[in-house]
Amino acid sequence: MTTIDSAMAELNTAFQAASAEMYAQSGAQGGAQAGPDMNAGQSNAGQNNGKQDDNVQDADFEEVK
């Protein structure tokens, strides 16, 4: 069990160093990069907003965990 604990500690130390390096590199490249909702709310930008024929329907749902 001690071998596993020491190996996990070594792995965590290496992961933290790699994460810090990647974070530093992303900051040097100009900050925030596009994420999944970087353009949220702008999906219709530049399109004709006068026509709304999207056939959208609300529905109830139940989340199962």
C-alpha positions, 0 to 999 in steps of 0.5 A, spaced: 500 500 500 505 504 501 508 503 494 501 505 491 501 511 495 508 513 493 507 512 486 500 516 486 504 522 490 509 522 484 504 522 479 500 527 482 506 531 482 508 530 475 501 532 473 501 538 477 507 540 473 505 539 466 498 542 468 502 549 470 506 549 464 500 548 459 497 553 463 503 558 462 503 556 455 496 558 454 496 565 457 502 566 453 498 565 447 493 570 448 489 568 454 482 565 453 481 560 447 474 558 444 470 554 449 463 550 448 459 556 449 464 562 447 459 564 442 453 563 446 447 567 444 450 569 438 448 563 434 443 568 429 449 573 428 449 576 421 443 572 419 436 574 417 432 575 424 425 577 421 424 570 419 422 565 425 420 558 422 424 553 426 419 548 428 421 549 435 417 545 441 417 545 448 417 538 452 417 536 459 423 531 461 425 527 467 432 527 469 434 520 471 440 519 475 
